[in-house]
Amino acid sequence: MNRYEKTILDRLLDKYEHSKTFVKANRQNQSFLVKPEQLFAKYRDDSEYELFRDVNDCIVHLEALGYVTAKRQKNGVVVNIRLITEHLDSVYRYIERVPKSDVVTELARLLTQYQDSNAPLNAYCRHQFEQLENNKPVEYFDGDLKSYHALLEVVSRIFDVENETFERDFSVRVLGDSKAFEKLRDRVTALLYKYGDFPERETLLADLNIVRNPGHVYFKGQGKISLRGQVIDFSSMRGDLALSSDMLADIDNISVFGSAVVTIENLTTFNSFNCNDSFAIYLGGYHNQCRRRFIMQVHAQNPDKLYLHFGDIDAGGFYILRHLRDMTGIRFMPYRMDIATLKANLKYAKPLTENDRKRLLALVDSEFGETVSYMLEHNCKLEQEATDLLGNGI
């Protein structure tokens, strides 16, 4: 077999595998044809006689094997090549190609194996069964069954990670190779983002405790912290402090002097926030486990404080606030995420994207409905950095 033969047979098999005949949904016999010039651009070029001759010789050979038939003009030019479907098994073996039916069988087996692992996988697998039934591509399957199996294995076990874990360690634990997860990362996050409940794709893995580097909690303002008996009063300090995730277990006590605890979505806003009467924690979008643990300890030891969240006035900001409440059990209230703030900063607002509108529409009937309706009506959203121009602080 030479490359011309393989090119011809591969294209014909592609046509067959994407047809209704393949899924036995066609009532009439289908023919699978290809024109030589569709595969070899210079086939009809008079100056490329050698190519013309070699391609024709290959077609004659494939006819002799019983794999194709060809329609020709009197001058020997092949008009089209037709696949003989009665000899499909032989054709697959000849070009060493795995039959799509075998691939579909294995995909269905894997989907069945993993469909009950967790909610996102269940939703994903149900949709992929529909794809297979309709002879459509399976999402995130790149043609490599081994890689696809690894993808499903990772997604099936990723919710079991209870403590902050480095990507390389997770990779070794699940796949036996420290670099294997890196090759799957994009597909893992894409699948979980589409079929799970993760409004922000960028922070998805960190929220599931899978990190590239150790996490840190940044905080500042009116309070003091005790770590293994050592007390740090940071209320009189300038700037912020940071604790690595490994140090969180060493915290004995956190005392808040101010009237409010404020979580802040954006780092620039956190740095400029005035904490005369508050204790501020940098959230960084969707909080991961180490930030969540710190926030919950602050609340447990200071339950009488007002708990506020300061985020972008957009769909993401509202979803982050809801996620913060759901995951901590603390009734955070929105801070400067209202119509008044929007109106005061309209000249800094940005127009909504189609995806913004879709996500905002799902919030129209929520407690944020009045602000959301204003945003939809006036086609605007506001990043919290813009409000820095008016000055922030409690």
Residue, then its C-alpha position, 0 to 999 in steps of 0.5 A: m500500500n502506498r500513500y495514494e491508496k491510503t489517501i483514497l481509502d481514508r477519504l472514502l471511509d470517512k464518507y461512509e462513517h459519517s453517513k446514515t448507512f453507517v448507523k443503519a438509518n438510511r432506507q436507500n442504498q448510498s454510494f460513497l464517491v470521491k473525485p481524484e482532484q479532490l484529493f490530489a489538486k494537480y491530478r488533471d494538470d497536464s504538466e503533472y503526468e507522473l502524478f496522474r499516472d501514479v494515481n491511476d495505477c493505484i486506482v487500478h490496484l484497488e479495483a483489482l483488490g475489490y475495494v473500489t470501482a472507478k468511472r473513467q473518461k475515454n482518455g483515461v481520466v478517472v471521474n470518480i472512485r466508489l467504495i465497495t462496502e461489501h469488503l469494508d473489513s478488508v479495506y480497514r485491515y489493508i490501511e490498518r485503520v480501526p473501524k469506527s464501529d469498534v471505536v463507538t463500542e469502546l466509547a459507549r463502554l467508557l461512558t457507561q463506566y463513568q456516567d454515575s461518577n458525579a453530576p457533571l459526568n452524568a450530564y456529559c455522558r448522557h449527552q454523548f450517548e445522544q451524540l453516538e446515536n446520531n453519529k456525531p462526534v463525542e466532545y473532548f474525544d481527540g481520537d485517542l482512546k487511551s487519552y480519553h479514558a484518562l480524561l474521564e478518570v480524572v473528572s471522575r476523581i477530581f471531586d474527591v480532592e479534599n485538601e489543596t493539592f499540587e497538579r503534579d501530585f494529583s497527576v501522579r495519584v490518578l494517572g501515575d505520571s506527574k506530567a500527564f494531567e498537564k496534557l489533559r488540563d484544558r479538556v478537563t476544565a472545558l468539560l467541568y465548566k460546561y457540564g458542572d456548576f462553575p461560573e468562572r472557568e479560570t478558577l475552576l481547578a483551584d476551587l476544586n483544590i487542584v493548584r500549580n503553586p501553594g495558595h495564599v490568603y491576603f488580608k488587612g485592616q482592623g484586627k489581630i491574629s494568633l499563630r501558635g501563640q504568637v500574636i500579630d496586631f495588624s490594625s496599625m500596619r500599612g499594607d496587607l499580610a499573607l498566609s500560605s495554605d500550609m499556615l492556616a492550620d496554625i491559626d489559633n484565633i482571629s479577632v476583628f476590631g472593625s464593624a465589618v468583614v469585607t471580601i474583595e474580588n479584585l486585587t487592585t481594589f483590595n490594595s486601595f481599599n480603606c480599612n478604617d473600620s473593617f477587615a478585608i480579605y482578598l477573594g481573587g474571584y471564586h474562593n478556593q478551599c484555603r480562602r474559604r477555610f480562613i473566611m469561615q474561621v473569621h466568621a466563627q470567631n467574630p459572628d457579630k460582624l457585618y459580612l460584605h462582599f465587594g465585587d464587579i457589577d456583572a454576572g460574574g460578580f453576582y455569581i461569585l457572591r452566591h457561590l461565596r454564600d453557598m460554600t461558607g454558609i455565611r450571609f454576605m451582603p453585596y457592597r457597592m454592587d447596586i444601581a446607585t454605584l452603576k449610575a455614578n460610574l456609567k462613563y466607565a461602564k462597558p457594554l454587555t456581551e451576548n454571554d453576559r446577557k444570557r447569564l444576567l437573564a438567569l438572575v432577573d428573578s433573584e434578589f439582584g433583579e432590580t440591578v440586573s434589569y437596569m444593566l440589561e436595559h442600559n446595556c452596561k456592566l462595571e468592573q470594581e476597579a472603576t469605582d476606585l475613582l470615587g474612593n472605597g472603604i469602610 
